């Protein structure tokens, strides 16, 4: 498909576009923006993989720690805005 020797059907275009947030027109013609909005963040995918491998109590811990980090970031941003 990539080298043009085989046509790609609409089903595969839809799967690729949905899975990777890619513009269908870009897949078909190469025109326009490659991604819709921001490109996907592979770090988020990695975090999801890690989360899915954890047991229930460790999943809760990960969520709680993420909340703590978000709170710290917000406090830092608020301090910077007040300077």
mmCIF file of the N, C-alpha and C atoms, coordinates in Angstrom:
data_MODEL
# 
_entry.id   MODEL 
# 
loop_
_atom_site.group_PDB 
_atom_site.id 
_atom_site.type_symbol 
_atom_site.label_atom_id 
_atom_site.label_alt_id 
_atom_site.label_comp_id 
_atom_site.label_asym_id 
_atom_site.label_entity_id 
_atom_site.label_seq_id 
_atom_site.pdbx_PDB_ins_code 
_atom_site.Cartn_x 
_atom_site.Cartn_y 
_atom_site.Cartn_z 
_atom_site.occupancy 
_atom_site.B_iso_or_equiv 
_atom_site.pdbx_formal_charge 
_atom_site.auth_seq_id 
_atom_site.auth_comp_id 
_atom_site.auth_asym_id 
_atom_site.auth_atom_id 
_atom_site.pdbx_PDB_model_num 
ATOM 1   N N  . UNK A 1 1  ? 0.823   -1.193 0.000  1.00 0.00 ? 1  UNK A N  1 
ATOM 2   C CA . UNK A 1 1  ? 0.000   0.000  0.000  1.00 0.00 ? 1  UNK A CA 1 
ATOM 3   C C  . UNK A 1 1  ? 0.867   1.257  0.000  1.00 0.00 ? 1  UNK A C  1 
ATOM 4   N N  . UNK A 1 2  ? 1.926   1.248  0.820  1.00 0.00 ? 2  UNK A N  1 
ATOM 5   C CA . UNK A 1 2  ? 2.755   2.440  0.953  1.00 0.00 ? 2  UNK A CA 1 
ATOM 6   C C  . UNK A 1 2  ? 3.468   2.812  -0.340 1.00 0.00 ? 2  UNK A C  1 
ATOM 7   N N  . UNK A 1 3  ? 3.883   1.833  -1.106 1.00 0.00 ? 3  UNK A N  1 
ATOM 8   C CA . UNK A 1 3  ? 4.639   2.152  -2.318 1.00 0.00 ? 3  UNK A CA 1 
ATOM 9   C C  . UNK A 1 3  ? 3.749   2.231  -3.562 1.00 0.00 ? 3  UNK A C  1 
ATOM 10  N N  . UNK A 1 4  ? 2.433   2.180  -3.390 1.00 0.00 ? 4  UNK A N  1 
ATOM 11  C CA . UNK A 1 4  ? 1.504   2.364  -4.486 1.00 0.00 ? 4  UNK A CA 1 
ATOM 12  C C  . UNK A 1 4  ? 1.243   1.133  -5.330 1.00 0.00 ? 4  UNK A C  1 
ATOM 13  N N  . UNK A 1 5  ? 1.763   -0.001 -4.944 1.00 0.00 ? 5  UNK A N  1 
ATOM 14  C CA . UNK A 1 5  ? 1.559   -1.221 -5.725 1.00 0.00 ? 5  UNK A CA 1 
ATOM 15  C C  . UNK A 1 5  ? 0.204   -1.860 -5.452 1.00 0.00 ? 5  UNK A C  1 
ATOM 16  N N  . UNK A 1 6  ? -0.403  -1.514 -4.335 1.00 0.00 ? 6  UNK A N  1 
ATOM 17  C CA . UNK A 1 6  ? -1.686  -2.093 -3.970 1.00 0.00 ? 6  UNK A CA 1 
ATOM 18  C C  . UNK A 1 6  ? -2.606  -0.969 -3.493 1.00 0.00 ? 6  UNK A C  1 
ATOM 19  N N  . UNK A 1 7  ? -3.835  -0.973 -3.987 1.00 0.00 ? 7  UNK A N  1 
ATOM 20  C CA . UNK A 1 7  ? -4.801  0.048  -3.570 1.00 0.00 ? 7  UNK A CA 1 
ATOM 21  C C  . UNK A 1 7  ? -5.271  -0.217 -2.144 1.00 0.00 ? 7  UNK A C  1 
ATOM 22  N N  . UNK A 1 8  ? -5.594  0.854  -1.467 1.00 0.00 ? 8  UNK A N  1 
ATOM 23  C CA . UNK A 1 8  ? -6.125  0.752  -0.107 1.00 0.00 ? 8  UNK A CA 1 
ATOM 24  C C  . UNK A 1 8  ? -7.632  1.015  -0.172 1.00 0.00 ? 8  UNK A C  1 
ATOM 25  N N  . UNK A 1 9  ? -8.411  0.168  0.480  1.00 0.00 ? 9  UNK A N  1 
ATOM 26  C CA . UNK A 1 9  ? -9.859  0.360  0.419  1.00 0.00 ? 9  UNK A CA 1 
ATOM 27  C C  . UNK A 1 9  ? -10.335 1.267  1.553  1.00 0.00 ? 9  UNK A C  1 
ATOM 28  N N  . UNK A 1 10 ? -11.586 1.692  1.437  1.00 0.00 ? 10 UNK A N  1 
ATOM 29  C CA . UNK A 1 10 ? -12.165 2.644  2.405  1.00 0.00 ? 10 UNK A CA 1 
ATOM 30  C C  . UNK A 1 10 ? -12.143 2.105  3.832  1.00 0.00 ? 10 UNK A C  1 
ATOM 31  N N  . UNK A 1 11 ? -12.310 0.824  3.987  1.00 0.00 ? 11 UNK A N  1 
ATOM 32  C CA . UNK A 1 11 ? -12.312 0.239  5.339  1.00 0.00 ? 11 UNK A CA 1 
ATOM 33  C C  . UNK A 1 11 ? -10.973 0.474  6.020  1.00 0.00 ? 11 UNK A C  1 
ATOM 34  N N  . UNK A 1 12 ? -9.875  0.206  5.304  1.00 0.00 ? 12 UNK A N  1 
ATOM 35  C CA . UNK A 1 12 ? -8.551  0.407  5.882  1.00 0.00 ? 12 UNK A CA 1 
ATOM 36  C C  . UNK A 1 12 ? -8.257  1.887  6.106  1.00 0.00 ? 12 UNK A C  1 
ATOM 37  N N  . UNK A 1 13 ? -8.712  2.719  5.196  1.00 0.00 ? 13 UNK A N  1 
ATOM 38  C CA . UNK A 1 13 ? -8.538  4.166  5.380  1.00 0.00 ? 13 UNK A CA 1 
ATOM 39  C C  . UNK A 1 13 ? -9.234  4.603  6.655  1.00 0.00 ? 13 UNK A C  1 
ATOM 40  N N  . UNK A 1 14 ? -10.452 4.125  6.860  1.00 0.00 ? 14 UNK A N  1 
ATOM 41  C CA . UNK A 1 14 ? -11.207 4.482  8.069  1.00 0.00 ? 14 UNK A CA 1 
ATOM 42  C C  . UNK A 1 14 ? -10.484 3.997  9.333  1.00 0.00 ? 14 UNK A C  1 
ATOM 43  N N  . UNK A 1 15 ? -9.997  2.768  9.312  1.00 0.00 ? 15 UNK A N  1 
ATOM 44  C CA . UNK A 1 15 ? -9.293  2.219  10.484 1.00 0.00 ? 15 UNK A CA 1 
ATOM 45  C C  . UNK A 1 15 ? -8.040  3.037  10.792 1.00 0.00 ? 15 UNK A C  1 
ATOM 46  N N  . UNK A 1 16 ? -7.241  3.312  9.771  1.00 0.00 ? 16 UNK A N  1 
ATOM 47  C CA . UNK A 1 16 ? -6.008  4.081  9.970  1.00 0.00 ? 16 UNK A CA 1 
ATOM 48  C C  . UNK A 1 16 ? -6.332  5.486  10.481 1.00 0.00 ? 16 UNK A C  1 
ATOM 49  N N  . UNK A 1 17 ? -7.296  6.135  9.841  1.00 0.00 ? 17 UNK A N  1 
ATOM 50  C CA . UNK A 1 17 ? -7.668  7.495  10.233 1.00 0.00 ? 17 UNK A CA 1 
ATOM 51  C C  . UNK A 1 17 ? -8.155  7.554  11.671 1.00 0.00 ? 17 UNK A C  1 
ATOM 52  N N  . UNK A 1 18 ? -8.970  6.596  12.056 1.00 0.00 ? 18 UNK A N  1 
ATOM 53  C CA . UNK A 1 18 ? -9.517  6.573  13.410 1.00 0.00 ? 18 UNK A CA 1 
ATOM 54  C C  . UNK A 1 18 ? -8.446  6.233  14.440 1.00 0.00 ? 18 UNK A C  1 
ATOM 55  N N  . UNK A 1 19 ? -7.669  5.214  14.173 1.00 0.00 ? 19 UNK A N  1 
ATOM 56  C CA . UNK A 1 19 ? -6.673  4.748  15.135 1.00 0.00 ? 19 UNK A CA 1 
ATOM 57  C C  . UNK A 1 19 ? -5.574  5.785  15.374 1.00 0.00 ? 19 UNK A C  1 
ATOM 58  N N  . UNK A 1 20 ? -5.159  6.472  14.308 1.00 0.00 ? 20 UNK A N  1 
ATOM 59  C CA . UNK A 1 20 ? -4.007  7.364  14.417 1.00 0.00 ? 20 UNK A CA 1 
ATOM 60  C C  . UNK A 1 20 ? -4.348  8.841  14.279 1.00 0.00 ? 20 UNK A C  1 
ATOM 61  N N  . UNK A 1 21 ? -5.660  9.164  14.268 1.00 0.00 ? 21 UNK A N  1 
ATOM 62  C CA . UNK A 1 21 ? -6.114  10.552 14.187 1.00 0.00 ? 21 UNK A CA 1 
ATOM 63  C C  . UNK A 1 21 ? -5.610  11.231 12.914 1.00 0.00 ? 21 UNK A C  1 
ATOM 64  N N  . UNK A 1 22 ? -5.560  10.469 11.806 1.00 0.00 ? 22 UNK A N  1 
ATOM 65  C CA . UNK A 1 22 ? -5.039  10.976 10.543 1.00 0.00 ? 22 UNK A CA 1 
ATOM 66  C C  . UNK A 1 22 ? -6.193  11.408 9.643  1.00 0.00 ? 22 UNK A C  1 
ATOM 67  N N  . UNK A 1 23 ? -5.981  12.476 8.910  1.00 0.00 ? 23 UNK A N  1 
ATOM 68  C CA . UNK A 1 23 ? -6.940  13.017 7.967  1.00 0.00 ? 23 UNK A CA 1 
ATOM 69  C C  . UNK A 1 23 ? -7.117  12.036 6.800  1.00 0.00 ? 23 UNK A C  1 
ATOM 70  N N  . UNK A 1 24 ? -8.345  11.630 6.528  1.00 0.00 ? 24 UNK A N  1 
ATOM 71  C CA . UNK A 1 24 ? -8.609  10.666 5.446  1.00 0.00 ? 24 UNK A CA 1 
ATOM 72  C C  . UNK A 1 24 ? -8.172  11.221 4.090  1.00 0.00 ? 24 UNK A C  1 
ATOM 73  N N  . UNK A 1 25 ? -8.387  12.500 3.851  1.00 0.00 ? 25 UNK A N  1 
ATOM 74  C CA . UNK A 1 25 ? -7.982  13.105 2.580  1.00 0.00 ? 25 UNK A CA 1 
ATOM 75  C C  . UNK A 1 25 ? -6.465  13.033 2.398  1.00 0.00 ? 25 UNK A C  1 
ATOM 76  N N  . UNK A 1 26 ? -5.743  13.221 3.488  1.00 0.00 ? 26 UNK A N  1 
ATOM 77  C CA . UNK A 1 26 ? -4.283  13.118 3.412  1.00 0.00 ? 26 UNK A CA 1 
ATOM 78  C C  . UNK A 1 26 ? -3.858  11.697 3.052  1.00 0.00 ? 26 UNK A C  1 
ATOM 79  N N  . UNK A 1 27 ? -4.532  10.692 3.612  1.00 0.00 ? 27 UNK A N  1 
ATOM 80  C CA . UNK A 1 27 ? -4.212  9.299  3.292  1.00 0.00 ? 27 UNK A CA 1 
ATOM 81  C C  . UNK A 1 27 ? -4.449  9.038  1.808  1.00 0.00 ? 27 UNK A C  1 
ATOM 82  N N  . UNK A 1 28 ? -5.563  9.541  1.281  1.00 0.00 ? 28 UNK A N  1 
ATOM 83  C CA . UNK A 1 28 ? -5.935  9.265  -0.103 1.00 0.00 ? 28 UNK A CA 1 
ATOM 84  C C  . UNK A 1 28 ? -5.092  10.034 -1.114 1.00 0.00 ? 28 UNK A C  1 
ATOM 85  N N  . UNK A 1 29 ? -4.821  11.317 -0.814 1.00 0.00 ? 29 UNK A N  1 
ATOM 86  C CA . UNK A 1 29 ? -4.209  12.174 -1.837 1.00 0.00 ? 29 UNK A CA 1 
ATOM 87  C C  . UNK A 1 29 ? -2.881  12.797 -1.419 1.00 0.00 ? 29 UNK A C  1 
ATOM 88  N N  . UNK A 1 30 ? -2.589  12.767 -0.119 1.00 0.00 ? 30 UNK A N  1 
ATOM 89  C CA . UNK A 1 30 ? -1.384  13.447 0.359  1.00 0.00 ? 30 UNK A CA 1 
ATOM 90  C C  . UNK A 1 30 ? -1.585  14.936 0.545  1.00 0.00 ? 30 UNK A C  1 
ATOM 91  N N  . UNK A 1 31 ? -2.804  15.422 0.335  1.00 0.00 ? 31 UNK A N  1 
ATOM 92  C CA . UNK A 1 31 ? -3.097  16.852 0.459  1.00 0.00 ? 31 UNK A CA 1 
ATOM 93  C C  . UNK A 1 31 ? -3.707  17.160 1.816  1.00 0.00 ? 31 UNK A C  1 
ATOM 94  N N  . UNK A 1 32 ? -3.462  18.381 2.285  1.00 0.00 ? 32 UNK A N  1 
ATOM 95  C CA . UNK A 1 32 ? -4.019  18.818 3.561  1.00 0.00 ? 32 UNK A CA 1 
ATOM 96  C C  . UNK A 1 32 ? -3.110  18.438 4.718  1.00 0.00 ? 32 UNK A C  1 
ATOM 97  N N  . UNK A 1 33 ? -3.608  18.690 5.904  1.00 0.00 ? 33 UNK A N  1 
ATOM 98  C CA . UNK A 1 33 ? -2.859  18.369 7.114  1.00 0.00 ? 33 UNK A CA 1 
ATOM 99  C C  . UNK A 1 33 ? -2.890  16.869 7.369  1.00 0.00 ? 33 UNK A C  1 
ATOM 100 N N  . UNK A 1 34 ? -1.769  16.320 7.829  1.00 0.00 ? 34 UNK A N  1 
ATOM 101 C CA . UNK A 1 34 ? -1.703  14.886 8.090  1.00 0.00 ? 34 UNK A CA 1 
ATOM 102 C C  . UNK A 1 34 ? -2.622  14.494 9.240  1.00 0.00 ? 34 UNK A C  1 
ATOM 103 N N  . UNK A 1 35 ? -2.587  15.266 10.315 1.00 0.00 ? 35 UNK A N  1 
ATOM 104 C CA . UNK A 1 35 ? -3.359  14.918 11.508 1.00 0.00 ? 35 UNK A CA 1 
ATOM 105 C C  . UNK A 1 35 ? -4.510  15.890 11.717 1.00 0.00 ? 35 UNK A C  1 
ATOM 106 N N  . UNK A 1 36 ? -5.545  15.406 12.392 1.00 0.00 ? 36 UNK A N  1 
ATOM 107 C CA . UNK A 1 36 ? -6.630  16.274 12.849 1.00 0.00 ? 36 UNK A CA 1 
ATOM 108 C C  . UNK A 1 36 ? -6.153  16.883 14.157 1.00 0.00 ? 36 UNK A C  1 
ATOM 109 N N  . UNK A 1 37 ? -5.994  18.193 14.184 1.00 0.00 ? 37 UNK A N  1 
ATOM 110 C CA . UNK A 1 37 ? -5.535  18.833 15.415 1.00 0.00 ? 37 UNK A CA 1 
ATOM 111 C C  . UNK A 1 37 ? -4.114  18.400 15.726 1.00 0.00 ? 37 UNK A C  1 
ATOM 112 N N  . UNK A 1 38 ? -3.869  18.126 16.986 1.00 0.00 ? 38 UNK A N  1 
ATOM 113 C CA . UNK A 1 38 ? -2.543  17.707 17.416 1.00 0.00 ? 38 UNK A CA 1 
ATOM 114 C C  . UNK A 1 38 ? -2.295  16.257 17.029 1.00 0.00 ? 38 UNK A C  1 
ATOM 115 N N  . UNK A 1 39 ? -1.043  15.923 16.673 1.00 0.00 ? 39 UNK A N  1 
ATOM 116 C CA . UNK A 1 39 ? -0.749  14.509 16.435 1.00 0.00 ? 39 UNK A CA 1 
ATOM 117 C C  . UNK A 1 39 ? -0.892  13.716 17.725 1.00 0.00 ? 39 UNK A C  1 
ATOM 118 N N  . UNK A 1 40 ? -1.168  12.426 17.631 1.00 0.00 ? 40 UNK A N  1 
ATOM 119 C CA . UNK A 1 40 ? -1.325  11.634 18.853 1.00 0.00 ? 40 UNK A CA 1 
ATOM 120 C C  . UNK A 1 40 ? -0.041  11.622 19.668 1.00 0.00 ? 40 UNK A C  1 
ATOM 121 N N  . UNK A 1 41 ? -0.195  11.615 20.969 1.00 0.00 ? 41 UNK A N  1 
ATOM 122 C CA . UNK A 1 41 ? 0.946   11.615 21.874 1.00 0.00 ? 41 UNK A CA 1 
ATOM 123 C C  . UNK A 1 41 ? 1.247   10.170 22.270 1.00 0.00 ? 41 UNK A C  1 
ATOM 124 N N  . UNK A 1 42 ? 2.388   9.662  21.828 1.00 0.00 ? 42 UNK A N  1 
ATOM 125 C CA . UNK A 1 42 ? 2.728   8.268  22.110 1.00 0.00 ? 42 UNK A CA 1 
ATOM 126 C C  . UNK A 1 42 ? 2.939   8.038  23.602 1.00 0.00 ? 42 UNK A C  1 
ATOM 127 N N  . UNK A 1 43 ? 3.240   9.095  24.338 1.00 0.00 ? 43 UNK A N  1 
ATOM 128 C CA . UNK A 1 43 ? 3.401   8.945  25.785 1.00 0.00 ? 43 UNK A CA 1 
ATOM 129 C C  . UNK A 1 43 ? 2.085   8.570  26.438 1.00 0.00 ? 43 UNK A C  1 
ATOM 130 N N  . UNK A 1 44 ? 0.998   9.094  25.919 1.00 0.00 ? 44 UNK A N  1 
ATOM 131 C CA . UNK A 1 44 ? -0.320  8.740  26.450 1.00 0.00 ? 44 UNK A CA 1 
ATOM 132 C C  . UNK A 1 44 ? -0.606  7.267  26.199 1.00 0.00 ? 44 UNK A C  1 
ATOM 133 N N  . UNK A 1 45 ? -0.280  6.793  25.014 1.00 0.00 ? 45 UNK A N  1 
ATOM 134 C CA . UNK A 1 45 ? -0.460  5.374  24.717 1.00 0.00 ? 45 UNK A CA 1 
ATOM 135 C C  . UNK A 1 45 ? 0.356   4.516  25.685 1.00 0.00 ? 45 UNK A C  1 
ATOM 136 N N  . UNK A 1 46 ? 1.588   4.932  25.968 1.00 0.00 ? 46 UNK A N  1 
ATOM 137 C CA . UNK A 1 46 ? 2.444   4.191  26.892 1.00 0.00 ? 46 UNK A CA 1 
ATOM 138 C C  . UNK A 1 46 ? 1.835   4.190  28.290 1.00 0.00 ? 46 UNK A C  1 
ATOM 139 N N  . UNK A 1 47 ? 1.320   5.329  28.725 1.00 0.00 ? 47 UNK A N  1 
ATOM 140 C CA . UNK A 1 47 ? 0.694   5.421  30.036 1.00 0.00 ? 47 UNK A CA 1 
ATOM 141 C C  . UNK A 1 47 ? -0.523  4.500  30.124 1.00 0.00 ? 47 UNK A C  1 
ATOM 142 N N  . UNK A 1 48 ? -1.293  4.430  29.071 1.00 0.00 ? 48 UNK A N  1 
ATOM 143 C CA . UNK A 1 48 ? -2.455  3.535  29.052 1.00 0.00 ? 48 UNK A CA 1 
ATOM 144 C C  . UNK A 1 48 ? -2.006  2.085  29.144 1.00 0.00 ? 48 UNK A C  1 
ATOM 145 N N  . UNK A 1 49 ? -0.951  1.731  28.412 1.00 0.00 ? 49 UNK A N  1 
ATOM 146 C CA . UNK A 1 49 ? -0.419  0.366  28.488 1.00 0.00 ? 49 UNK A CA 1 
ATOM 147 C C  . UNK A 1 49 ? 0.015   0.020  29.914 1.00 0.00 ? 49 UNK A C  1 
ATOM 148 N N  . UNK A 1 50 ? 0.708   0.948  30.548 1.00 0.00 ? 50 UNK A N  1 
ATOM 149 C CA . UNK A 1 50 ? 1.160   0.729  31.931 1.00 0.00 ? 50 UNK A CA 1 
ATOM 150 C C  . UNK A 1 50 ? -0.047  0.560  32.847 1.00 0.00 ? 50 UNK A C  1 
ATOM 151 N N  . UNK A 1 51 ? -1.008  1.463  32.734 1.00 0.00 ? 51 UNK A N  1 
ATOM 152 C CA . UNK A 1 51 ? -2.219  1.401  33.557 1.00 0.00 ? 51 UNK A CA 1 
ATOM 153 C C  . UNK A 1 51 ? -2.910  0.055  33.410 1.00 0.00 ? 51 UNK A C  1 
ATOM 154 N N  . UNK A 1 52 ? -3.042  -0.409 32.179 1.00 0.00 ? 52 UNK A N  1 
ATOM 155 C CA . UNK A 1 52 ? -3.742  -1.670 31.923 1.00 0.00 ? 52 UNK A CA 1 
ATOM 156 C C  . UNK A 1 52 ? -3.009  -2.881 32.504 1.00 0.00 ? 52 UNK A C  1 
ATOM 157 N N  . UNK A 1 53 ? -1.716  -2.783 32.699 1.00 0.00 ? 53 UNK A N  1 
ATOM 158 C CA . UNK A 1 53 ? -0.952  -3.898 33.261 1.00 0.00 ? 53 UNK A CA 1 
ATOM 159 C C  . UNK A 1 53 ? -0.963  -3.923 34.790 1.00 0.00 ? 53 UNK A C  1 
ATOM 160 N N  . UNK A 1 54 ? -1.350  -2.813 35.410 1.00 0.00 ? 54 UNK A N  1 
ATOM 161 C CA . UNK A 1 54 ? -1.361  -2.741 36.872 1.00 0.00 ? 54 UNK A CA 1 
ATOM 162 C C  . UNK A 1 54 ? -2.599  -3.421 37.443 1.00 0.00 ? 54 UNK A C  1 
ATOM 163 N N  . UNK A 1 55 ? -2.469  -3.903 38.705 1.00 0.00 ? 55 UNK A N  1 
ATOM 164 C CA . UNK A 1 55 ? -3.661  -4.420 39.372 1.00 0.00 ? 55 UNK A CA 1 
ATOM 165 C C  . UNK A 1 55 ? -4.461  -3.248 39.926 1.00 0.00 ? 55 UNK A C  1 
ATOM 166 N N  . UNK A 1 56 ? -5.637  -3.534 40.449 1.00 0.00 ? 56 UNK A N  1 
ATOM 167 C CA . UNK A 1 56 ? -6.576  -2.494 40.880 1.00 0.00 ? 56 UNK A CA 1 
ATOM 168 C C  . UNK A 1 56 ? -6.023  -1.461 41.840 1.00 0.00 ? 56 UNK A C  1 
ATOM 169 N N  . UNK A 1 57 ? -5.330  -1.908 42.898 1.00 0.00 ? 57 UNK A N  1 
ATOM 170 C CA . UNK A 1 57 ? -4.835  -0.949 43.891 1.00 0.00 ? 57 UNK A CA 1 
ATOM 171 C C  . UNK A 1 57 ? -3.729  -0.064 43.311 1.00 0.00 ? 57 UNK A C  1 
ATOM 172 N N  . UNK A 1 58 ? -2.908  -0.626 42.454 1.00 0.00 ? 58 UNK A N  1 
ATOM 173 C CA . UNK A 1 58 ? -1.850  0.183  41.843 1.00 0.00 ? 58 UNK A CA 1 
ATOM 174 C C  . UNK A 1 58 ? -2.409  1.137  40.793 1.00 0.00 ? 58 UNK A C  1 
ATOM 175 N N  . UNK A 1 59 ? -3.503  0.735  40.160 1.00 0.00 ? 59 UNK A N  1 
ATOM 176 C CA . UNK A 1 59 ? -4.167  1.663  39.240 1.00 0.00 ? 59 UNK A CA 1 
ATOM 177 C C  . UNK A 1 59 ? -4.657  2.887  40.008 1.00 0.00 ? 59 UNK A C  1 
ATOM 178 N N  . UNK A 1 60 ? -5.253  2.634  41.176 1.00 0.00 ? 60 UNK A N  1 
ATOM 179 C CA . UNK A 1 60 ? -5.727  3.746  42.009 1.00 0.00 ? 60 UNK A CA 1 
ATOM 180 C C  . UNK A 1 60 ? -4.569  4.655  42.409 1.00 0.00 ? 60 UNK A C  1 
ATOM 181 N N  . UNK A 1 61 ? -3.457  4.060  42.755 1.00 0.00 ? 61 UNK A N  1 
ATOM 182 C CA . UNK A 1 61 ? -2.269  4.822  43.136 1.00 0.00 ? 61 UNK A CA 1 
ATOM 183 C C  . UNK A 1 61 ? -1.806  5.708  41.982 1.00 0.00 ? 61 UNK A C  1 
ATOM 184 N N  . UNK A 1 62 ? -1.785  5.153  40.776 1.00 0.00 ? 62 UNK A N  1 
ATOM 185 C CA . UNK A 1 62 ? -1.377  5.925  39.606 1.00 0.00 ? 62 UNK A CA 1 
ATOM 186 C C  . UNK A 1 62 ? -2.312  7.112  39.381 1.00 0.00 ? 62 UNK A C  1 
ATOM 187 N N  . UNK A 1 63 ? -3.601  6.892  39.523 1.00 0.00 ? 63 UNK A N  1 
ATOM 188 C CA . UNK A 1 63 ? -4.570  7.972  39.343 1.00 0.00 ? 63 UNK A CA 1 
ATOM 189 C C  . UNK A 1 63 ? -4.382  9.038  40.427 1.00 0.00 ? 63 UNK A C  1 
ATOM 190 N N  . UNK A 1 64 ? -4.211  8.611  41.667 1.00 0.00 ? 64 UNK A N  1 
ATOM 191 C CA . UNK A 1 64 ? -4.004  9.562  42.764 1.00 0.00 ? 64 UNK A CA 1 
ATOM 192 C C  . UNK A 1 64 ? -2.731  10.374 42.553 1.00 0.00 ? 64 UNK A C  1 
ATOM 193 N N  . UNK A 1 65 ? -1.644  9.719  42.183 1.00 0.00 ? 65 UNK A N  1 
ATOM 194 C CA . UNK A 1 65 ? -0.380  10.427 41.963 1.00 0.00 ? 65 UNK A CA 1 
ATOM 195 C C  . UNK A 1 65 ? -0.491  11.404 40.796 1.00 0.00 ? 65 UNK A C  1 
ATOM 196 N N  . UNK A 1 66 ? -1.249  11.021 39.776 1.00 0.00 ? 66 UNK A N  1 
ATOM 197 C CA . UNK A 1 66 ? -1.472  11.933 38.656 1.00 0.00 ? 66 UNK A CA 1 
ATOM 198 C C  . UNK A 1 66 ? -2.217  13.176 39.122 1.00 0.00 ? 66 UNK A C  1 
ATOM 199 N N  . UNK A 1 67 ? -3.181  12.976 40.011 1.00 0.00 ? 67 UNK A N  1 
ATOM 200 C CA . UNK A 1 67 ? -3.908  14.112 40.579 1.00 0.00 ? 67 UNK A CA 1 
ATOM 201 C C  . UNK A 1 67 ? -3.002  15.024 41.385 1.00 0.00 ? 67 UNK A C  1 
ATOM 202 N N  . UNK A 1 68 ? -2.079  14.437 42.136 1.00 0.00 ? 68 UNK A N  1 
ATOM 203 C CA . UNK A 1 68 ? -1.117  15.229 42.918 1.00 0.00 ? 68 UNK A CA 1 
ATOM 204 C C  . UNK A 1 68 ? -0.236  16.051 41.984 1.00 0.00 ? 68 UNK A C  1 
ATOM 205 N N  . UNK A 1 69 ? 0.247   15.432 40.926 1.00 0.00 ? 69 UNK A N  1 
ATOM 206 C CA . UNK A 1 69 ? 1.082   16.156 39.961 1.00 0.00 ? 69 UNK A CA 1 
ATOM 207 C C  . UNK A 1 69 ? 0.323   17.308 39.313 1.00 0.00 ? 69 UNK A C  1 
ATOM 208 N N  . UNK A 1 70 ? -0.937  17.075 38.977 1.00 0.00 ? 70 UNK A N  1 
ATOM 209 C CA . UNK A 1 70 ? -1.750  18.132 38.379 1.00 0.00 ? 70 UNK A CA 1 
ATOM 210 C C  . UNK A 1 70 ? -1.942  19.289 39.352 1.00 0.00 ? 70 UNK A C  1 
ATOM 211 N N  . UNK A 1 71 ? -2.189  18.966 40.609 1.00 0.00 ? 71 UNK A N  1 
ATOM 212 C CA . UNK A 1 71 ? -2.348  20.008 41.633 1.00 0.00 ? 71 UNK A CA 1 
ATOM 213 C C  . UNK A 1 71 ? -1.066  20.833 41.769 1.00 0.00 ? 71 UNK A C  1 
ATOM 214 N N  . UNK A 1 72 ? 0.086   20.161 41.812 1.00 0.00 ? 72 UNK A N  1 
ATOM 215 C CA . UNK A 1 72 ? 1.365   20.866 41.901 1.00 0.00 ? 72 UNK A CA 1 
ATOM 216 C C  . UNK A 1 72 ? 1.585   21.774 40.693 1.00 0.00 ? 72 UNK A C  1 
ATOM 217 N N  . UNK A 1 73 ? 1.243   21.288 39.528 1.00 0.00 ? 73 UNK A N  1 
ATOM 218 C CA . UNK A 1 73 ? 1.401   22.098 38.317 1.00 0.00 ? 73 UNK A CA 1 
ATOM 219 C C  . UNK A 1 73 ? 0.522   23.339 38.373 1.00 0.00 ? 73 UNK A C  1 
ATOM 220 N N  . UNK A 1 74 ? -0.717  23.163 38.818 1.00 0.00 ? 74 UNK A N  1 
ATOM 221 C CA . UNK A 1 74 ? -1.637  24.302 38.911 1.00 0.00 ? 74 UNK A CA 1 
ATOM 222 C C  . UNK A 1 74 ? -1.150  25.328 39.924 1.00 0.00 ? 74 UNK A C  1 
ATOM 223 N N  . UNK A 1 75 ? -0.621  24.855 41.055 1.00 0.00 ? 75 UNK A N  1 
ATOM 224 C CA . UNK A 1 75 ? -0.094  25.766 42.067 1.00 0.00 ? 75 UNK A CA 1 
ATOM 225 C C  . UNK A 1 75 ? 1.105   26.532 41.517 1.00 0.00 ? 75 UNK A C  1 
ATOM 226 N N  . UNK A 1 76 ? 1.969   25.845 40.807 1.00 0.00 ? 76 UNK A N  1 
ATOM 227 C CA . UNK A 1 76 ? 3.146   26.502 40.215 1.00 0.00 ? 76 UNK A CA 1 
ATOM 228 C C  . UNK A 1 76 ? 2.729   27.543 39.198 1.00 0.00 ? 76 UNK A C  1 
ATOM 229 N N  . UNK A 1 77 ? 1.754   27.215 38.360 1.00 0.00 ? 77 UNK A N  1 
ATOM 230 C CA . UNK A 1 77 ? 1.260   28.151 37.352 1.00 0.00 ? 77 UNK A CA 1 
ATOM 231 C C  . UNK A 1 77 ? 0.642   29.371 38.013 1.00 0.00 ? 77 UNK A C  1 
ATOM 232 N N  . UNK A 1 78 ? -0.135  29.160 39.074 1.00 0.00 ? 78 UNK A N  1 
ATOM 233 C CA . UNK A 1 78 ? -0.771  30.272 39.780 1.00 0.00 ? 78 UNK A CA 1 
ATOM 234 C C  . UNK A 1 78 ? 0.286   31.201 40.380 1.00 0.00 ? 78 UNK A C  1 
ATOM 235 N N  . UNK A 1 79 ? 1.338   30.623 40.964 1.00 0.00 ? 79 UNK A N  1 
ATOM 236 C CA . UNK A 1 79 ? 2.418   31.439 41.537 1.00 0.00 ? 79 UNK A CA 1 
ATOM 237 C C  . UNK A 1 79 ? 3.122   32.256 40.464 1.00 0.00 ? 79 UNK A C  1 
ATOM 238 N N  . UNK A 1 80 ? 3.378   31.633 39.332 1.00 0.00 ? 80 UNK A N  1 
ATOM 239 C CA . UNK A 1 80 ? 4.054   32.321 38.231 1.00 0.00 ? 80 UNK A CA 1 
ATOM 240 C C  . UNK A 1 80 ? 3.211   33.465 37.690 1.00 0.00 ? 80 UNK A C  1 
ATOM 241 N N  . UNK A 1 81 ? 1.894   33.311 37.671 1.00 0.00 ? 81 UNK A N  1 
ATOM 242 C CA . UNK A 1 81 ? 1.010   34.352 37.182 1.00 0.00 ? 81 UNK A CA 1 
ATOM 243 C C  . UNK A 1 81 ? 0.938   35.524 38.150 1.00 0.00 ? 81 UNK A C  1 
ATOM 244 N N  . UNK A 1 82 ? 1.182   35.276 39.428 1.00 0.00 ? 82 UNK A N  1 
ATOM 245 C CA . UNK A 1 82 ? 1.121   36.326 40.445 1.00 0.00 ? 82 UNK A CA 1 
ATOM 246 C C  . UNK A 1 82 ? 2.436   37.072 40.590 1.00 0.00 ? 82 UNK A C  1 
ATOM 247 N N  . UNK A 1 83 ? 3.462   36.641 39.910 1.00 0.00 ? 83 UNK A N  1 
ATOM 248 C CA . UNK A 1 83 ? 4.775   37.301 40.037 1.00 0.00 ? 83 UNK A CA 1 
ATOM 249 C C  . UNK A 1 83 ? 4.857   38.506 39.177 1.00 0.00 ? 83 UNK A C  1 
# 
